[in-house]
Amino acid sequence: MRRTALVAACVGLVALAACGDGRPAAPTATTATTATTATATPDPAVTTAVTPPTPAPAPPYDAWVDVAVANLWAAPDQTRPLDAPSLSNPVDVPAWLAAMTVDDRRWLVDRLVTQALYGDRVTVTDTAGAWARVVVPRQPSSLDPRGYPGWLPAAQLTTVPPAAASAGDAIVTRPSATLHRPGATDLDLSFDTRLPVLEVDADTGVTVSTPGGGLGRLDPADVAVLTPKTLPATGADVVRSAQLFSGVAYLWAGTSGRGWDCSGLTSAAYGAHGVVIPRDADDQAAAGTPVARSDLRPGDLLFFGESSVTHVGMYVGDGRMIQAPATGRSVETVPVDSPGLNARYRGARRYLPSE
């Protein structure tokens, strides 16, 4: 959703941060760079130092996310000391989340914009000190035709791509999966992480290429290997993926198994089955095929808001939907006609062919 649309929480809970997608007012390189050099009244956050990265080419250039989960911010150098575990390489997302109170999480609204996952290709469009502004092509957005925009520590990127896939792509289909890396520390990857497959072996597992030109191995039980011959996903498939995260705490701008916002959950549930949909709720509401409320099927997305779309949930059947509702709450399944939702209903969309 757009930042100007944050009028109340996504289900009418004014006291809670809205279910927003982490969408910023589209930052520009000029305004974001100014944020790091201004001497006027500072942001209430305390700037946290980030280790300068290895020198990179002048923007624009392609790079790859080199940490399990990378936070993208509306502006550089506006983080707090407690965000330090999420700014390093490697990151420690569990420690970062564990240190935050509900109020600390609410602080992220309009500051954190989205997350990118290990191996995601990004395009660096600008730099400011130790920070890089990137767009994420895997997250389509009306904010930028090239992909979702935001700032992250440049040390979390590598300019060395994974080797090209020879056997499809491995997509993590469990909430998390361990990537075993010979000669390097294992990584805890998130659901919907995608890496090129080099070999599938019943004994050694799925060998993938990794950012920086390395190799890793994944347990076949943790991933699906997608090839051009993979059968299309069904609505039931997508619903099952979303339901893996029932009870997971809401996280503004979250797109990983550690925490979701409303559209982060829906876009990842589709993405894990090779179906790319827009990142934000209002963009999702403009894509797909309109569906009558009387014709809902599992996997269809339902949209809610006041003057514009600010929230999305996924229909699971029997008049219920799964949603990531708001800061202070967790992923839950609720009746579609709940009073807080019913009054704000703004339509539904389908992204899969009729089954």
Buried (B, 14 or more C-beta within 10 A) or exposed (E): BBBEBBEBBBBBBEEBBBBBBBBBEBBEBEEBBEBBEEEEEEBEBEBBEBEEBEEBEEBEBBBBBBBBBBBBBBBBBBBBEBBBBBBBBBBBBEEBBEBBEBEBBBBBBBBBBBBBBBBBBBBBBBBBBBBBBBBBBBBBBBBBEBBBBBBBBBBBBBBEBBBEBEBBBBBBBBBBBBBBBEEBEEBBBBBBBBBBBBEBEEEEBBBBBBBBEBBBBBEBEBBBBBEEEEEEBBBBBBBBBBBBBEEBBBBBBBBBBBBBBBBBBBBBBBBBBBBBBBBBBBBBBEEBEEBEEEEBBBBBBBBBBEEBBBBBBBBBEEEBBBBBBBBBBBBBBBEBEEEBBEEBBBBBBBBBEEE
